[in-house]
Amino acid sequence: MENVDAHDDNFFIKNAVLCWLHHYGDQGHRWDDIYKELAKRDTYTSMESNDDKPKPRPARRRKPKVTATD
């Protein structure tokens, strides 16, 4: 298995889309058009970092200690 190229997620997703079209395409399925459009794409996942991360919640304040007044 030394000659096997490493494949990324895009390869496996495109392979799954093309397999679906091979087995179920042109049978009038409601997803035919969607899968045909997906088959035209070369990338399905993006490796870009998400800069729109949610902000962390604000820290809670401690309650003041109650002193006994006897």
C-alpha beads as a LAMMPS data file, in Angstrom:
LAMMPS data file: protein, C-alpha beads

70 atoms
69 bonds

1 atom types
1 bond types

-500.0 500.0 xlo xhi
-500.0 500.0 ylo yhi
-500.0 500.0 zlo zhi

Masses

1 110.0

Atoms # bond

1 1 1 0.000 0.000 0.000
2 1 1 2.942 2.335 -0.455
3 1 1 1.618 3.758 -3.736
4 1 1 -1.689 4.911 -2.254
5 1 1 -2.169 8.682 -2.245
6 1 1 -3.566 10.306 0.855
7 1 1 -7.076 11.584 0.159
8 1 1 -8.810 14.395 1.939
9 1 1 -12.446 14.806 2.934
10 1 1 -13.301 16.487 -0.365
11 1 1 -12.283 13.360 -2.280
12 1 1 -14.500 11.081 -0.205
13 1 1 -17.485 13.442 -0.330
14 1 1 -17.226 13.786 -4.120
15 1 1 -16.889 9.994 -4.412
16 1 1 -20.054 9.505 -2.346
17 1 1 -21.964 12.035 -4.469
18 1 1 -20.866 10.381 -7.720
19 1 1 -21.737 6.905 -6.364
20 1 1 -25.206 8.134 -5.439
21 1 1 -25.679 9.544 -8.937
22 1 1 -24.457 6.304 -10.484
23 1 1 -26.942 4.182 -8.539
24 1 1 -29.943 6.497 -8.142
25 1 1 -29.495 9.289 -10.684
26 1 1 -31.990 9.836 -13.518
27 1 1 -34.726 7.901 -11.750
28 1 1 -36.822 10.956 -11.000
29 1 1 -35.634 11.254 -7.406
30 1 1 -36.207 14.619 -5.767
31 1 1 -32.497 14.937 -4.950
32 1 1 -31.243 14.360 -8.527
33 1 1 -30.767 18.049 -9.291
34 1 1 -29.075 18.721 -5.957
35 1 1 -26.590 15.882 -6.390
36 1 1 -25.854 16.906 -9.991
37 1 1 -24.956 20.379 -8.762
38 1 1 -22.804 18.906 -5.983
39 1 1 -20.962 16.714 -8.495
40 1 1 -19.762 19.849 -10.316
41 1 1 -17.974 21.148 -7.225
42 1 1 -14.369 20.330 -6.369
43 1 1 -14.385 21.385 -2.722
44 1 1 -16.998 20.637 -0.107
45 1 1 -15.235 21.501 3.120
46 1 1 -13.222 24.562 3.995
47 1 1 -10.238 24.465 6.282
48 1 1 -10.477 28.144 7.161
49 1 1 -10.601 29.023 10.816
50 1 1 -13.864 30.385 12.068
51 1 1 -13.226 34.004 13.046
52 1 1 -16.831 34.425 14.133
53 1 1 -16.348 32.507 17.354
54 1 1 -18.906 33.264 20.031
55 1 1 -17.711 35.548 22.784
56 1 1 -17.092 33.933 26.156
57 1 1 -19.683 34.631 28.786
58 1 1 -18.861 37.321 31.326
59 1 1 -17.430 36.241 34.652
60 1 1 -19.825 36.100 37.577
61 1 1 -19.215 38.289 40.564
62 1 1 -18.833 36.685 43.931
63 1 1 -21.494 37.354 46.485
64 1 1 -20.218 39.446 49.357
65 1 1 -19.578 37.522 52.550
66 1 1 -22.212 38.061 55.192
67 1 1 -20.771 38.845 58.627
68 1 1 -22.588 37.805 61.751
69 1 1 -23.787 40.765 63.827
70 1 1 -24.653 39.291 67.226

Bonds

1 1 1 2
2 1 2 3
3 1 3 4
4 1 4 5
5 1 5 6
6 1 6 7
7 1 7 8
8 1 8 9
9 1 9 10
10 1 10 11
11 1 11 12
12 1 12 13
13 1 13 14
14 1 14 15
15 1 15 16
16 1 16 17
17 1 17 18
18 1 18 19
19 1 19 20
20 1 20 21
21 1 21 22
22 1 22 23
23 1 23 24
24 1 24 25
25 1 25 26
26 1 26 27
27 1 27 28
28 1 28 29
29 1 29 30
30 1 30 31
31 1 31 32
32 1 32 33
33 1 33 34
34 1 34 35
35 1 35 36
36 1 36 37
37 1 37 38
38 1 38 39
39 1 39 40
40 1 40 41
41 1 41 42
42 1 42 43
43 1 43 44
44 1 44 45
45 1 45 46
46 1 46 47
47 1 47 48
48 1 48 49
49 1 49 50
50 1 50 51
51 1 51 52
52 1 52 53
53 1 53 54
54 1 54 55
55 1 55 56
56 1 56 57
57 1 57 58
58 1 58 59
59 1 59 60
60 1 60 61
61 1 61 62
62 1 62 63
63 1 63 64
64 1 64 65
65 1 65 66
66 1 66 67
67 1 67 68
68 1 68 69
69 1 69 70
